[in-house]
Amino acid sequence: MTATQIEVRDRLEIQDLYAAVVGFLDAGAADAFVACFTEDATFSSTSGLHLTGHEDLRRFATEFHERARRRDVRPRHLVASVLLEQAGPDVVGSCLSFLVETPRGGQPALAIAASYSDRLRRDPDAWRFASRVVARDGEADR
């Protein structure tokens, strides 16, 4: 991928967004998670997940947090190697993501390793994800 100039302020806002969206998901802050996406955003994965819009995203975030609570684990996403490139008015991004789960009284363990492929769009208030495709290691076409 060839790096295309992105304003420093935009780059920093987008990098903050990458950290915030997984932090909100891990914390069970479904409304804050949803606010990181455009109204018509799509979210899909190689495991067969296909979501469209805020209602689907809110349900996903709520169910993610509820599953962790039932299993008595603390989820922590780590996002690394964020790459961004200008694509007209949008930005395309990619990164690696690792989900670590820590059971109460136990040791942290890697649950998922994946890559994200994103399209981000700026609205009047902020940058938001317009689409995200999650390719989990072991499931993605190589």
FIKOLZA-1660 file (N, C-alpha, C; in steps of 0.1 Angstrom, whole numbers, plus 5000, padded with zeros to 4 digits):
% residues 142
   i   px   py   pz ch aa at
   1 5008 4988 5000  A  M  N
   1 5000 5000 5000  A  M CA
   1 5009 5012 5000  A  M  C
   2 5007 5022 4991  A  T  N
   2 5014 5034 4990  A  T CA
   2 5008 5044 4999  A  T  C
   3 5015 5050 5008  A  A  N
   3 5010 5060 5017  A  A CA
   3 5007 5073 5010  A  A  C
   4 4995 5078 5012  A  T  N
   4 4990 5090 5006  A  T CA
   4 4989 5100 5017  A  T  C
   5 4992 5113 5015  A  Q  N
   5 4992 5123 5025  A  Q CA
   5 4978 5124 5031  A  Q  C
   6 4977 5123 5044  A  I  N
   6 4965 5125 5052  A  I CA
   6 4970 5136 5062  A  I  C
   7 4961 5146 5064  A  E  N
   7 4964 5157 5073  A  E CA
   7 4967 5150 5087  A  E  C
   8 4977 5156 5094  A  V  N
   8 4981 5151 5107  A  V CA
   8 4970 5150 5117  A  V  C
   9 4962 5161 5117  A  R  N
   9 4950 5161 5126  A  R CA
   9 4940 5149 5123  A  R  C
  10 4938 5147 5110  A  D  N
  10 4929 5136 5106  A  D CA
  10 4935 5123 5110  A  D  C
  11 4948 5121 5108  A  R  N
  11 4954 5108 5111  A  R CA
  11 4953 5106 5126  A  R  C
  12 4956 5116 5134  A  L  N
  12 4955 5114 5149  A  L CA
  12 4941 5111 5153  A  L  C
  13 4931 5118 5148  A  E  N
  13 4917 5115 5151  A  E CA
  13 4913 5101 5147  A  E  C
  14 4918 5096 5136  A  I  N
  14 4914 5082 5132  A  I CA
  14 4921 5072 5140  A  I  C
  15 4934 5075 5144  A  Q  N
  15 4941 5065 5153  A  Q CA
  15 4934 5065 5166  A  Q  C
  16 4929 5076 5171  A  D  N
  16 4921 5076 5184  A  D CA
  16 4908 5068 5182  A  D  C
  17 4902 5069 5171  A  L  N
  17 4890 5061 5168  A  L CA
  17 4893 5047 5168  A  L  C
  18 4904 5042 5162  A  Y  N
  18 4907 5028 5163  A  Y CA
  18 4909 5023 5177  A  Y  C
  19 4914 5031 5186  A  A  N
  19 4916 5027 5200  A  A CA
  19 4902 5027 5207  A  A  C
  20 4895 5038 5204  A  A  N
  20 4882 5040 5211  A  A CA
  20 4872 5029 5208  A  A  C
  21 4870 5025 5196  A  V  N
  21 4860 5016 5192  A  V CA
  21 4861 5002 5199  A  V  C
  22 4874 4998 5200  A  V  N
  22 4876 4985 5207  A  V CA
  22 4875 4987 5222  A  V  C
  23 4879 4998 5227  A  G  N
  23 4877 5001 5242  A  G CA
  23 4863 5001 5246  A  G  C
  24 4855 5008 5238  A  F  N
  24 4840 5008 5240  A  F CA
  24 4834 4994 5240  A  F  C
  25 4838 4986 5230  A  L  N
  25 4833 4973 5229  A  L CA
  25 4837 4964 5241  A  L  C
  26 4849 4965 5245  A  D  N
  26 4854 4957 5257  A  D CA
  26 4847 4962 5270  A  D  C
  27 4844 4975 5271  A  A  N
  27 4838 4980 5283  A  A CA
  27 4823 4978 5283  A  A  C
  28 4817 4973 5273  A  G  N
  28 4802 4972 5272  A  G CA
  28 4795 4985 5270  A  G  C
  29 4802 4995 5265  A  A  N
  29 4796 5008 5262  A  A CA
  29 4790 5008 5248  A  A  C
  30 4778 5001 5246  A  A  N
  30 4773 4998 5233  A  A CA
  30 4769 5011 5225  A  A  C
  31 4764 5021 5232  A  D  N
  31 4760 5034 5225  A  D CA
  31 4773 5041 5220  A  D  C
  32 4783 5041 5228  A  A  N
  32 4796 5048 5224  A  A CA
  32 4802 5040 5213  A  A  C
  33 4802 5026 5213  A  F  N
  33 4807 5018 5202  A  F CA
  33 4799 5022 5189  A  F  C
  34 4786 5022 5190  A  V  N
  34 4778 5025 5178  A  V CA
  34 4781 5039 5172  A  V  C
  35 4784 5048 5181  A  A  N
  35 4787 5062 5177  A  A CA
  35 4800 5063 5168  A  A  C
  36 4808 5053 5169  A  C  N
  36 4820 5052 5161  A  C CA
  36 4817 5049 5146  A  C  C
  37 4805 5046 5143  A  F  N
  37 4801 5041 5129  A  F CA
  37 4791 5051 5123  A  F  C
  38 4792 5052 5110  A  T  N
  38 4781 5059 5102  A  T CA
  38 4768 5052 5104  A  T  C
  39 4757 5059 5102  A  E  N
  39 4744 5053 5103  A  E CA
  39 4742 5041 5094  A  E  C
  40 4748 5041 5082  A  D  N
  40 4746 5030 5073  A  D CA
  40 4758 5021 5072  A  D  C
  41 4766 5021 5083  A  A  N
  41 4778 5013 5083  A  A CA
  41 4776 4998 5081  A  A  C
  42 4785 4991 5075  A  T  N
  42 4785 4977 5074  A  T CA
  42 4797 4971 5082  A  T  C
  43 4794 4959 5088  A  F  N
  43 4804 4952 5096  A  F CA
  43 4803 4938 5093  A  F  C
  44 4813 4931 5088  A  S  N
  44 4812 4917 5084  A  S CA
  44 4825 4910 5088  A  S  C
  45 4825 4897 5088  A  S  N
  45 4836 4889 5092  A  S CA
  45 4837 4876 5084  A  S  C
  46 4849 4870 5084  A  T  N
  46 4850 4857 5077  A  T CA
  46 4843 4846 5084  A  T  C
  47 4838 4849 5096  A  S  N
  47 4831 4838 5104  A  S CA
  47 4816 4839 5100  A  S  C
  48 4812 4848 5090  A  G  N
  48 4799 4848 5086  A  G CA
  48 4790 4859 5091  A  G  C
  49 4795 4867 5099  A  L  N
  49 4788 4879 5105  A  L CA
  49 4786 4889 5095  A  L  C
  50 4773 4894 5094  A  H  N
  50 4770 4905 5084  A  H CA
  50 4760 4915 5091  A  H  C
  51 4765 4927 5094  A  L  N
  51 4757 4936 5101  A  L CA
  51 4756 4949 5093  A  L  C
  52 4745 4956 5094  A  T  N
  52 4743 4968 5087  A  T CA
  52 4735 4978 5096  A  T  C
  53 4741 4990 5098  A  G  N
  53 4734 5000 5106  A  G CA
  53 4735 4999 5121  A  G  C
  54 4731 5010 5127  A  H  N
  54 4733 5012 5141  A  H CA
  54 4726 5001 5150  A  H  C
  55 4714 4997 5146  A  E  N
  55 4706 4987 5154  A  E CA
  55 4714 4974 5154  A  E  C
  56 4719 4969 5143  A  D  N
  56 4727 4957 5143  A  D CA
  56 4739 4958 5151  A  D  C
  57 4746 4970 5150  A  L  N
  57 4759 4972 5157  A  L CA
  57 4756 4972 5172  A  L  C
  58 4745 4978 5176  A  R  N
  58 4742 4979 5191  A  R CA
  58 4739 4965 5196  A  R  C
  59 4732 4957 5189  A  R  N
  59 4729 4944 5193  A  R CA
  59 4742 4935 5194  A  R  C
  60 4751 4937 5184  A  F  N
  60 4764 4930 5184  A  F CA
  60 4772 4934 5197  A  F  C
  61 4773 4947 5199  A  A  N
  61 4781 4951 5211  A  A CA
  61 4775 4946 5224  A  A  C
  62 4762 4947 5225  A  T  N
  62 4755 4942 5237  A  T CA
  62 4757 4927 5239  A  T  C
  63 4756 4919 5229  A  E  N
  63 4757 4905 5229  A  E CA
  63 4772 4901 5232  A  E  C
  64 4781 4908 5226  A  F  N
  64 4796 4906 5229  A  F CA
  64 4799 4907 5244  A  F  C
  65 4794 4918 5250  A  H  N
  65 4797 4921 5264  A  H CA
  65 4789 4911 5273  A  H  C
  66 4777 4907 5269  A  E  N
  66 4770 4897 5277  A  E CA
  66 4776 4884 5277  A  E  C
  67 4781 4880 5265  A  R  N
  67 4788 4867 5264  A  R CA
  67 4801 4867 5273  A  R  C
  68 4808 4878 5273  A  A  N
  68 4820 4878 5282  A  A CA
  68 4816 4878 5297  A  A  C
  69 4805 4885 5300  A  R  N
  69 4800 4885 5314  A  R CA
  69 4796 4871 5318  A  R  C
  70 4789 4864 5310  A  R  N
  70 4784 4850 5313  A  R CA
  70 4796 4841 5315  A  R  C
  71 4806 4842 5307  A  R  N
  71 4818 4834 5308  A  R CA
  71 4828 4839 5319  A  R  C
  72 4825 4850 5325  A  D  N
  72 4833 4856 5335  A  D CA
  72 4847 4859 5331  A  D  C
  73 4848 4865 5319  A  V  N
  73 4861 4869 5314  A  V CA
  73 4861 4884 5311  A  V  C
  74 4873 4890 5312  A  R  N
  74 4874 4904 5308  A  R CA
  74 4881 4904 5294  A  R  C
  75 4874 4910 5284  A  P  N
  75 4879 4911 5271  A  P CA
  75 4888 4923 5270  A  P  C
  76 4899 4922 5262  A  R  N
  76 4907 4933 5259  A  R CA
  76 4912 4932 5245  A  R  C
  77 4908 4941 5236  A  H  N
  77 4913 4942 5223  A  H CA
  77 4926 4950 5222  A  H  C
  78 4936 4945 5215  A  L  N
  78 4948 4953 5212  A  L CA
  78 4948 4955 5197  A  L  C
  79 4949 4967 5192  A  V  N
  79 4950 4971 5178  A  V CA
  79 4964 4975 5175  A  V  C
  80 4970 4970 5165  A  A  N
  80 4984 4973 5161  A  A CA
  80 4985 4975 5146  A  A  C
  81 4996 4981 5142  A  S  N
  81 5000 4982 5128  A  S CA
  81 4990 4989 5120  A  S  C
  82 4984 5000 5125  A  V  N
  82 4974 5007 5117  A  V CA
  82 4980 5014 5105  A  V  C
  83 4975 5011 5094  A  L  N
  83 4979 5018 5081  A  L CA
  83 4967 5025 5075  A  L  C
  84 4969 5038 5071  A  L  N
  84 4959 5046 5066  A  L CA
  84 4963 5052 5052  A  L  C
  85 4953 5053 5043  A  E  N
  85 4955 5059 5030  A  E CA
  85 4943 5067 5026  A  E  C
  86 4945 5079 5021  A  Q  N
  86 4935 5087 5016  A  Q CA
  86 4928 5080 5003  A  Q  C
  87 4915 5080 5003  A  A  N
  87 4908 5074 4991  A  A CA
  87 4897 5084 4988  A  A  C
  88 4900 5094 4980  A  G  N
  88 4890 5105 4977  A  G CA
  88 4887 5112 4990  A  G  C
  89 4874 5114 4993  A  P  N
  89 4871 5120 5006  A  P CA
  89 4872 5111 5018  A  P  C
  90 4872 5098 5015  A  D  N
  90 4873 5088 5026  A  D CA
  90 4888 5084 5029  A  D  C
  91 4889 5076 5039  A  V  N
  91 4902 5070 5042  A  V CA
  91 4900 5055 5043  A  V  C
  92 4909 5047 5037  A  V  N
  92 4909 5033 5039  A  V CA
  92 4920 5030 5049  A  V  C
  93 4916 5020 5058  A  G  N
  93 4926 5017 5068  A  G CA
  93 4926 5002 5070  A  G  C
  94 4937 4997 5076  A  S  N
  94 4938 4983 5080  A  S CA
  94 4947 4983 5093  A  S  C
  95 4945 4972 5100  A  C  N
  95 4953 4969 5112  A  C CA
  95 4952 4955 5116  A  C  C
  96 4960 4951 5126  A  L  N
  96 4959 4938 5132  A  L CA
  96 4951 4940 5145  A  L  C
  97 4944 4930 5149  A  S  N
  97 4937 4930 5162  A  S CA
  97 4938 4917 5169  A  S  C
  98 4941 4918 5182  A  F  N
  98 4942 4907 5190  A  F CA
  98 4932 4908 5202  A  F  C
  99 4924 4898 5204  A  L  N
  99 4915 4898 5216  A  L CA
  99 4921 4888 5226  A  L  C
 100 4924 4894 5238  A  V  N
 100 4929 4887 5249  A  V CA
 100 4918 4886 5259  A  V  C
 101 4915 4874 5265  A  E  N
 101 4905 4873 5275  A  E CA
 101 4912 4868 5288  A  E  C
 102 4907 4874 5299  A  T  N
 102 4913 4870 5312  A  T CA
 102 4901 4866 5321  A  T  C
 103 4901 4853 5324  A  P  N
 103 4891 4848 5334  A  P CA
 103 4894 4853 5348  A  P  C
 104 4883 4855 5355  A  R  N
 104 4885 4860 5369  A  R CA
 104 4894 4850 5376  A  R  C
 105 4905 4856 5382  A  G  N
 105 4915 4848 5389  A  G CA
 105 4924 4840 5381  A  G  C
 106 4923 4842 5367  A  G  N
 106 4931 4834 5358  A  G CA
 106 4941 4842 5351  A  G  C
 107 4947 4836 5341  A  Q  N
 107 4958 4842 5333  A  Q CA
 107 4952 4847 5319  A  Q  C
 108 4957 4858 5314  A  P  N
 108 4952 4862 5301  A  P CA
 108 4956 4852 5290  A  P  C
 109 4947 4851 5280  A  A  N
 109 4950 4841 5269  A  A CA
 109 4945 4848 5256  A  A  C
 110 4952 4845 5246  A  L  N
 110 4949 4850 5233  A  L CA
 110 4937 4842 5228  A  L  C
 111 4926 4849 5225  A  A  N
 111 4913 4843 5220  A  A CA
 111 4912 4844 5205  A  A  C
 112 4916 4855 5200  A  I  N
 112 4914 4858 5185  A  I CA
 112 4925 4866 5180  A  I  C
 113 4931 4863 5169  A  A  N
 113 4940 4872 5161  A  A CA
 113 4933 4874 5148  A  A  C
 114 4933 4887 5143  A  A  N
 114 4926 4890 5131  A  A CA
 114 4932 4902 5125  A  A  C
 115 4927 4905 5113  A  S  N
 115 4930 4918 5106  A  S CA
 115 4917 4925 5103  A  S  C
 116 4917 4938 5103  A  Y  N
 116 4906 4946 5100  A  Y CA
 116 4909 4954 5087  A  Y  C
 117 4899 4954 5078  A  S  N
 117 4900 4963 5066  A  S CA
 117 4888 4972 5067  A  S  C
 118 4891 4985 5067  A  D  N
 118 4881 4996 5070  A  D CA
 118 4880 5006 5059  A  D  C
 119 4868 5012 5059  A  R  N
 119 4866 5025 5052  A  R CA
 119 4861 5035 5062  A  R  C
 120 4867 5046 5062  A  L  N
 120 4863 5057 5072  A  L CA
 120 4858 5069 5065  A  L  C
 121 4849 5075 5071  A  R  N
 121 4843 5087 5064  A  R CA
 121 4841 5098 5075  A  R  C
 122 4844 5110 5071  A  R  N
 122 4843 5121 5080  A  R CA
 122 4829 5128 5078  A  R  C
 123 4822 5129 5089  A  D  N
 123 4809 5136 5089  A  D CA
 123 4812 5150 5095  A  D  C
 124 4802 5159 5097  A  P  N
 124 4806 5172 5102  A  P CA
 124 4812 5172 5116  A  P  C
 125 4810 5161 5124  A  D  N
 125 4815 5161 5138  A  D CA
 125 4828 5153 5140  A  D  C
 126 4829 5142 5132  A  A  N
 126 4841 5133 5135  A  A CA
 126 4843 5123 5124  A  A  C
 127 4854 5116 5124  A  W  N
 127 4856 5105 5116  A  W CA
 127 4849 5093 5121  A  W  C
 128 4843 5085 5113  A  R  N
 128 4835 5073 5117  A  R CA
 128 4838 5061 5107  A  R  C
 129 4836 5049 5112  A  F  N
 129 4838 5038 5103  A  F CA
 129 4825 5036 5094  A  F  C
 130 4827 5036 5081  A  A  N
 130 4816 5033 5072  A  A CA
 130 4815 5018 5069  A  A  C
 131 4827 5011 5070  A  S  N
 131 4826 4997 5068  A  S CA
 131 4838 4991 5075  A  S  C
 132 4836 4979 5080  A  R  N
 132 4847 4971 5086  A  R CA
 132 4845 4956 5082  A  R  C
 133 4856 4950 5077  A  V  N
 133 4857 4936 5074  A  V CA
 133 4867 4930 5083  A  V  C
 134 4863 4920 5091  A  V  N
 134 4872 4913 5101  A  V CA
 134 4876 4900 5095  A  V  C
 135 4889 4898 5093  A  A  N
 135 4894 4885 5088  A  A CA
 135 4901 4878 5099  A  A  C
 136 4895 4868 5105  A  R  N
 136 4901 4861 5116  A  R CA
 136 4911 4851 5111  A  R  C
 137 4923 4851 5118  A  D  N
 137 4933 4842 5114  A  D CA
 137 4928 4828 5115  A  D  C
 138 4931 4820 5105  A  G  N
 138 4926 4806 5105  A  G CA
 138 4913 4805 5097  A  G  C
 139 4906 4816 5094  A  E  N
 139 4894 4816 5086  A  E CA
 139 4896 4823 5073  A  E  C
 140 4905 4832 5073  A  A  N
 140 4907 4841 5061  A  A CA
 140 4913 4833 5049  A  A  C
 141 4909 4837 5037  A  D  N
 141 4915 4832 5025  A  D CA
 141 4929 4838 5025  A  D  C
 142 4939 4830 5022  A  R  N
 142 4953 4835 5022  A  R CA
 142 4958 4836 5007  A  R  C
% end
